[in-house]
Amino acid sequence: MKARVKWIENAAFVGESESGHAFVMDGAAEGGGRNLGPRPMEVVLLGTGACSAYDVVMILKKARQPVRDCTVEIDAERASTDPKIFTRIHMHFVVAGSNLKPAHVKRAVELSADKYCSASIMLGKSAQITHDFKIIDEAAVSPRERAATAKT
């Protein structure tokens, strides 16, 4: 895998992926940036969440679980001194579908954490990573409530 990061100005950079996608990263004003994009460490955290959510969804689909949505809410702490690595990361999965089996969701989260998500496994070498999950059973939610939730 290859990537390219090019300095634009001040604390702004453009990251380009091998797959042809690009995005701007920038720093806060106090660090010389103009807040034009996410901070590089935020990108690391977002990538980790996406990597793990992808695993959870694919594992649930393979288990023939009727998953319709998956969100990961991530709470992380960094060291106060340089290098300001992540020291603690908590990933809270909110998985929605009809009649999802909690044992399958639990297993999908565990497999991602222990076997498949290279990003979280890599970060786990320096940070304490914890996980939990919540299931939204759409079979128990009316279509009106589902539509209201989708708008928020």
Secondary structure, DSSP 8 states (H G I E B T S, - for coil): --EEEEEEETTEEEEEETTS-EEEE---GGGT----S--HHHHHHHHHHHHHHHHHHHHHHHTT--EEEEEEEEEEEE-SSSS--EEEEEEEEEEEESS--HHHHHHHHHHIIIII-HHHHHHTTTSEEEEEEEEEEGGGS-HHHHHHHHH-
